[in-house]
């Protein structure tokens, strides 16, 4: 019973670790416009005021 | 491992057991990211990249950890976590090392976390390739070959579909059929066409 819990726990920790590391790395300056554009075209919320 | 085995695995995964048209996996990006050919190419490259790495890692995890400790029943949840971690890691690595690659692949990478084709290939490798008698390196080679073929097959179909959709935008389609309906009809016809390739190997 302990081994599956340890394996799953280890993988969850690995995911959290990689997620936090990825968040810390900034998006390259020339790609920021592209990422913002995708975020805006993907969400379809018509009341969004982000771009206004 | 011979070249014949490698070629057979690739052609089989790419054309005969095509992940989209035969196994119906990865339908979400197939319909969602196929409006423009440029997006389709970016998505295909990102899927191929992650699929190959994920297949190697999940096969290794299953063979060396899950099977050895008698816990293969947690394989699905373990594979989901591995793929999600891998996507985060690959995104971070690309962000740091290659700005041009991030520009072309980066925006598609987070979408791959929820792409069932990646999980399907990883699970398929265990179901179809892995046995407790096959040597580790032989199994890994076959798993990676299958992943390469599946990724190429995914790219081929999504690119062909995006090209057809671009043509359809400029075509005189009845208003009731515009958009998703005609796209689904095209996908159905493509699936029927690929059915003709069954049995060539």
Contacts between the chains, C-beta under 8 A, distances in Angstrom:
chain1	res1	chain2	res2	distance
A	3	B	69	4.9
A	3	B	70	7.9
A	3	B	71	5.8
A	4	B	71	4.7
A	4	B	74	5.0
A	7	B	65	6.7
A	7	B	66	7.4
A	7	B	69	7.6
A	7	B	71	6.6
A	7	B	74	6.6
A	7	B	78	6.4
A	8	B	74	6.4
A	8	B	77	6.5
A	8	B	78	6.9
A	8	B	81	7.4
A	11	B	78	5.8
A	11	B	81	3.8
A	11	B	82	6.5
A	11	B	85	7.1
A	12	B	81	6.3
A	14	B	81	7.1
A	14	B	85	4.9
A	15	B	81	5.4
A	15	B	84	5.3
A	15	B	85	4.5
A	15	B	88	7.1
A	17	B	85	8.0
A	18	B	85	4.7
A	18	B	88	3.8
A	18	B	89	4.9
A	18	B	92	7.0
A	19	B	88	5.2
A	21	B	88	7.4
A	21	B	89	7.9
A	21	B	92	5.7
A	22	B	88	4.5
A	22	B	89	7.4
A	22	B	91	5.5
A	22	B	92	4.2
A	22	B	95	7.7
A	25	B	92	5.0
A	25	B	95	4.9
A	25	B	96	5.9
A	26	B	95	7.6
A	27	B	95	6.6
A	27	B	102	7.8
A	27	B	106	7.7
A	28	B	95	6.6
A	28	B	99	4.4
A	28	B	102	6.0
A	28	B	103	7.7
A	30	B	99	6.4
A	30	B	103	7.0
A	31	B	99	6.6
A	31	B	102	5.6
A	31	B	103	5.1
A	31	B	106	6.2
A	34	B	103	6.5
A	34	B	106	7.9
A	34	B	107	6.3
A	35	B	106	7.2
A	35	B	107	6.1
A	38	B	107	4.7
